[in-house]
Amino acid sequence: MTTTANQPKELWEAVLGDLQMHVTRPNFETWLKNTVGIAFRDGEFVVGAPNAFVAEMLEQRMYSLISLTAERVVKGPVEVRFQVLLSEEVDAADEPEDADDQRLTEAEPTGVLHPTFNPKARLTTLNTKYTFGRFVVGKSNELAHAAAEAVSNRPGEVYSPLVLYGAVGLGKTHLMHAIGHRAVASGLSLIYATTEEFTNEYIKAIGEGRTEEFRDRYRSTDVLLLDDIQFLIGKEQTQEGFFHTFNALHMTNRQIVITSDRPVSALTLLEDRIQSRLAGGLVVDIQAPDIETRLAILRAKAETINQDVPQTVLDFLAERIHKNIRELEGSLNRVVAYADLTGSLLDVELVKRAIDGLADPDEHRAILDYVVVDTVATHYGVDQQALKGRKRDKKTAQARQMAMYLMREDGNMGLTAIGRALGGKDHTTVAYGCDRIKTQLPVDAQLRRDLLKIREALAAA
């Protein structure tokens, strides 16, 4: 589909007109009314939102509906992407498509970035929120953060390639984009691409007889950021193209940053020569954040969206969602929006309703009583029989009450069943134990840490 300079705004207005008939008026007024079409190019529709909170909520809660509606309007496949709307970007929707290709941004940018000194490089879009200033550093990611900082300060001189690996949602792409922001702000040319994009471009170039153009574009950039290298597995032709691109950049001291969902040693189906070259750089893993880091992430997120969130709510989210930063931040977005839209008090009870279904599935399944007893006894260093007996010293009593609480909250067991599992305790004793833990959690940081570690052990079990 061909577009004119004015079409992004007009197309998005058409999309909004359609959406207005499919969503409630409060939702439309809150999330969609103040959005604007910025760019439409190669099947990608860039939509501006008034702030980061609205952009994230549109992505997380309404993306499917918006995408389907946009495809209906433009009569073709569309990928919708939201970004924070700047005043100059409203005007930019009326400019020629290449008017902003040579803009230079600041060190901590707030708009879409494009390479400045390499007109042959593919136009590069970086997430405006993914900067070093917004990355929360903790024990789980401090080495990766330090490596990314070093690379951004001396690109091509140290740690090339830099390989960041870890599970989904732990910050690999955030650090990669932060490096990209610094590179562009320094006047360096940059290409950021997912491995899927790299593959599609390479195959298209071969099919259209433009391999020389592809080669020149990728091999002349100062910084190459390639996301999700694991998707090269099984694509022999693309691996060949990547290998020669890698060599050309490496031999001329250009900076290469790669991300993967697993260690290089586990990428066994990649060609040996590619594995060898990746392993020859700096390979750094990012682990799931500990509870202190998760709390810091939530506090930073609350500050970003200008919300005063009670500490009990932050603690509850940090304890329940511990594997994925995206889910952690998304859950906070969801509970804040839920409180705002329903006019409810933002407290733990509201959070429980709002995030129903978001917490890890492991925490919603019925947990066998003997697994809880074994895990709690191991954590507190007490004997299982003591846990089921009548011993009443402080450590044993707290361990017993913790087991009761977990069976009730996470195992969804009844009071009588819990009493039987713990040596025939009376249901009133069980109720007291559960209530005591519940009462102490908001005011006892060590108890919260104990609960988190036990839950993590149960999930692993």
TAWO-V581856 format. One line per field, one symbol per residue. psi: psi as a letter, one per 30 degrees, with the letter a starting at -180 (. if undefined). burial: + if it has 16 or more other ideal C-beta (glycine too) atoms within 10 Angstrom, else -. A space follows every 50 residues. Layout:
psi->???
burial->???
This chain:
psi->klllefeeeeeeeeeeeeeffflleeeeeeffeglkkekjkhgkjkkklf leeeeeeeeefgeeeeeeeeeeefhlkkjkkklkkleffeeffgllfgfg fgkklleilgakkkkegiffkkkkkkkffilefgkkkaefgeeeeeeeee efeikfekhjlkjklllkgfgeeeeeeeeeeeeefggkkkkkkleeeeee eeeeeeeghheeeeeeeefflekkjjkiffffkfieeeeeeeeeeeeeee fghlkkkkllglleffhfglkeeeeeeeffajjklklkkleeeeeeeeee eeeeghkjkkeeeeeeeeeejgfkeeeeeeeeeeeeeeeeffglkjaeee eeeegjfelkeffflkkkefeeeeeeeeefhlkeeeefagkgleeeeeee eeeeeeeeeefhlleeeeeefhghkkfeeeeeeeeeeeefeffjeeeeee eeeeeeeeee.
burial->------+++-++-+++--+---+---+--+++--++++++----+++++- -+++++++++++---++-+++-++---+-++++++---+--++------+ ----+---+-++++++-+--++++++++++++-+++++-++--++-++++ ++--++--++++++++--++++++++++++++++++-++++++++--++- ++--+--------++-++++++++++++++++--+--++-+++-++--++ ---++++++++--+--+--++--++-++--++++++-++++-+++++++- ++-++-+-+---+++++++++++++++++++++++++++------+-+-+ +--++---++--+---+-+--++++++-++-+---+++-------+-+++ +++++++++++-+-+-+++-++--+---++--++-++---+-----++-+ ++-+++-++--
